[in-house]
Every structure is written in structure tokens, then in C-alpha cells.
Amino acid sequence: MKSTVNTSMIKENKWNIPPNAPACMERHLDSVEYREDGTLLLGASSLTGRCWQGSIWIYSDPKQSPNEGFCKAGVQTEAGISEVKWVSQKGVIVASDSGAVELWELAEDERLLVNKFSKHEHDHVVTSVSPTAGASNVVSGSMDCRVKVWDLSQETVISAYNAHSKSVICVSCSPTDDSLFLSCGQDGRLLLWDRRKPSKPASRIEIESPSCCPTSVAWHPHHRSTIAYGDELGRVTVKDFLGAQPVQTQSTHRRRVSGLAFSSHSAPLLASISDDCSLAVMNSDLIEVLRDRRHQDFVSSVGWLPDSSDSLTTVGWDHQVLHHTVGSAITSPP
């Protein structure tokens, strides 16, 4: 029996969209990170409506994001996303609003995202995830006040800590030492963790304004004891926690600092984003070299292009993916 289908009426998929990619990306972009080869990773969430869902997106050409038709791979998640990070060339770790930590892997010529595990080990929203230097472990922080260390090969939690008395806002692993990581929380504490000290792994780092909570933290890419942290009042501080260098503090934003990121070159720049909808880039003296105010809502994440000293990308709740080049924009005062 011959088919009655008129094949001339069947439209080709001219966009070549991956088979399991969602038809539409959620409005709120929550996380951005580059892979070493420049491939862009995005995490998005729907924070309004009947369903609080999320999605993960991969773009070979970052300039095409967030257009769904040009993604390399994409997948819907069962809950909103707080943060996504590359853990390998094909692995992506996800901090989920459901309390889960999820591992996804690229397959089928990187056009398919496959879930390797999804473990609900936290009792509240997972706010932050950070891979260790060797990427064999991942640290997660949550609104349940706990910090947990995961073994990815075993797909299990190997350490759980309860040193914060309020929600953990951010965790950040040392780029040079697998055993060290930082956490900050709404209890106003900034903690340095050393997993080689099982009896007392956490030590408190003194902050410049104890009454003001740190909201984001990042490691210097080359100096083992130098960190940067932002706070609720929009200030950015660079500190050597061993005391070898003087503390530097700058009132960079008018509202909460939502993210920090160092560039990777020999004299790294520090990018800071905020709920005041702006991006600031500063040099090693915390002197502003770029200010961008194009976002129309909270700026949620920032990432530097690998091996680049002057190119970076921000995403926000306004659904914009903005690409910046230091020195190409006219700076303005904060």
C-alpha cells in the first residue's frame, strides 16, 4: 500500500536543531561558562508561571546565543538552575533548585545531553557548585546551610559539612590545590576549607565589615592565598588570607555583588557583576577599566573567554547574553 503522505509538504529542519533541545529557552539566564575551546555553556530558569523549570544549552558559536535555533545541544531540566559548570570536555555539573546536584554528559557528536546522575542530597535549593582543580570532585553549597563534597566517579557525597548557620550563597574551589575551597553564607561568614584536616577543616577568614554578608567569592588564578569577595553593599575586596599583601577594597556597585571572575592571563583583571544591573572590570589595583550598564535586570553570571585577557560574557534575568571587550567601551563612574 502506497503512503498517502505528500512529502512535498514536509518542511526540512533548516535550523538543524538537536533532537532533545527544548523549543524555547526560559527567560531568566542564570549561569554562563566557557569550555577551553570556547564552547559556551548556558543555564536558564523559568521563575514565573505554573512550572518552575530550567534548561541547559551548549553553543559552538557564543555570538549565536541565546537563539535556540543555533544551539549545539540543549535539554530541559525538571527544576530551575542556580549554576552550571564544565567538569570535563563533555561533562556538565548542575546546581538545581530542587536540592539536587546533577551530572550531564555530551554524546552523539556533542548534539545530545545525557543525564548521568541526579542526586537529591540537599534539603533545599543548591545555590552553587564548583569543581576541584583536578575535576574529580565537586563542592556544592545550599540553602540548607550545608556544604558537600562529591566524588563524581562514585556518584556520591564523600564529605558533608554544617559550619554555616544560614544559607550558603557561594562556593569556590582553588584552581591550584584540590584540597582547598571557599564558602560564604548569609550568616556573614567567609570560610576557608582544607580537606586534609578532617578534625577541623574550616577556618574563618576575617572580612572588612563583619556586619555585612559576603555574597560572592573567587580565587586568584595564580596566587594560592589571594581571593576576591563581594558583599551586600556592592563592595569588592581583594585579600591575601596569609597577610602577605595589604587588603584592597573598592565600592564598585550600588547593590549586592552577584558574581566575581578573574581572567586567566598573567596580570588578571577582575570582573564584578551586581544586582544594580551593571558589569565592572578592574585591574590589579581595583581601578575600573570597563563599566557596562546594558543589562535591564539583575546580572546573574560572568565568564571570561579562555586564553583571553580582554573578552568576557555576561548573562542576566533580562534574557540577554552580552559580550564585552575591555578597552572598547567608554567607562563611566559607578
Protein Blocks (a to p, Z undefined) as FASTA:
>chain_A
ZZfbdfklpccdfkopafklcfbdcfbdcbdcddfkopacdddddfedjbdcddddddfb
lmlpccfklcfbdcddfbdcfbdcdfbfkbccdddfkopacddddeehhiaccdfbdcdf
bfbdcfbdcddfkomaccdddfkopacdddfklopafbdcdfbfbdcfbdcddfkbmkbc
cdddfkopacdddfklmklmbccdddfblmbccfbdcddfklmkbccdddfkopacdddf
kopaccddddfbfbdcfbdcddfbfbdcdddddfkopacdddfkopafbdcfkbcbdcfb
dcddehiakbccdddfkopacdddehjaccddZZ
